[in-house]
Amino acid sequence: MERPLSSPISVRLDDTTRELLEREARERKIGLSALLREIAVAAGKEARRRRTRQQMQAVADHIASSPEAREFFEFWGTPTAEL
């Protein structure tokens, strides 16, 4: 599901980087702005995954260091797909 695009942004690139990206865009048969959008979306998704992993690690660290948290986790157990 595609989301509507928001307002445009401006990015300054040095000539070498711009030429490299324009060449990549031509090879993919897309425009430079489409390539930059793909790169930005991929970077955003990776940043979200990294934050999620960091948050999950913080929860795991808390459970490992807190007897109360371990007890709570052990009482409720691990979620399963069974309903």
C-alpha positions as CSV (number, residue, x, y, z in Angstrom):
1,M,0.0,0.0,0.0
2,E,1.6,3.2,-1.1
3,R,1.2,6.3,1.0
4,P,0.7,9.7,-0.5
5,L,3.9,11.7,-0.7
6,S,4.4,14.7,1.6
7,S,6.1,17.9,0.7
8,P,9.4,17.8,-1.3
9,I,12.8,18.3,0.4
10,S,16.0,19.7,-1.1
11,V,19.3,17.8,-0.8
12,R,22.7,19.2,-1.8
13,L,25.1,16.7,-3.3
14,D,28.6,17.2,-4.5
15,D,29.1,16.7,-8.2
16,T,30.7,13.3,-8.0
17,T,28.0,11.9,-5.8
18,R,25.2,13.3,-8.0
19,E,26.8,11.8,-11.1
20,L,27.1,8.4,-9.4
21,L,23.5,8.5,-8.3
22,E,22.3,9.7,-11.7
23,R,24.1,6.8,-13.4
24,E,22.6,4.4,-10.9
25,A,19.1,5.8,-11.6
26,R,19.6,5.6,-15.4
27,E,20.7,1.9,-15.0
28,R,17.5,1.2,-13.1
29,K,15.5,3.2,-15.6
30,I,14.1,5.5,-12.9
31,G,14.5,9.2,-12.1
32,L,17.0,10.5,-9.7
33,S,14.3,11.6,-7.3
34,A,12.8,8.1,-7.3
35,L,16.2,6.6,-6.5
36,L,16.8,9.0,-3.7
37,R,13.3,8.2,-2.4
38,E,14.1,4.5,-2.4
39,I,17.3,5.1,-0.6
40,A,15.7,7.3,2.0
41,V,12.8,4.8,2.6
42,A,15.2,1.9,3.0
43,A,17.3,4.0,5.5
44,G,14.2,4.9,7.4
45,K,13.1,1.3,7.7
46,E,16.6,0.2,8.8
47,A,16.6,3.0,11.5
48,R,13.2,1.7,12.7
49,R,14.4,-1.9,12.9
50,R,17.6,-0.7,14.7
51,R,15.5,1.2,17.3
52,T,13.2,-1.8,17.7
53,R,16.2,-4.1,18.3
54,Q,17.6,-1.6,20.8
55,Q,14.3,-1.4,22.7
56,M,14.0,-5.2,22.7
57,Q,17.5,-5.4,24.1
58,A,16.7,-2.9,26.8
59,V,13.7,-5.0,27.9
60,A,15.8,-8.1,27.9
61,D,18.5,-6.4,29.9
62,H,15.9,-5.2,32.4
63,I,14.3,-8.7,32.7
64,A,17.8,-10.2,33.2
65,S,18.7,-7.7,35.9
66,S,15.4,-7.5,37.8
67,P,14.1,-10.4,39.9
68,E,10.6,-8.8,39.8
69,A,10.7,-8.6,36.0
70,R,11.9,-12.1,35.7
71,E,9.2,-13.4,38.0
72,F,6.5,-11.5,36.0
73,F,7.9,-12.8,32.7
74,E,8.1,-16.4,34.1
75,F,4.5,-16.2,35.4
76,W,3.0,-14.9,32.2
77,G,5.3,-17.0,30.0
78,T,6.1,-16.6,26.3
79,P,3.3,-15.7,24.0
80,T,2.2,-18.5,21.6
81,A,0.1,-18.6,18.5
82,E,-2.5,-20.8,20.2
83,L,-5.8,-19.2,20.9
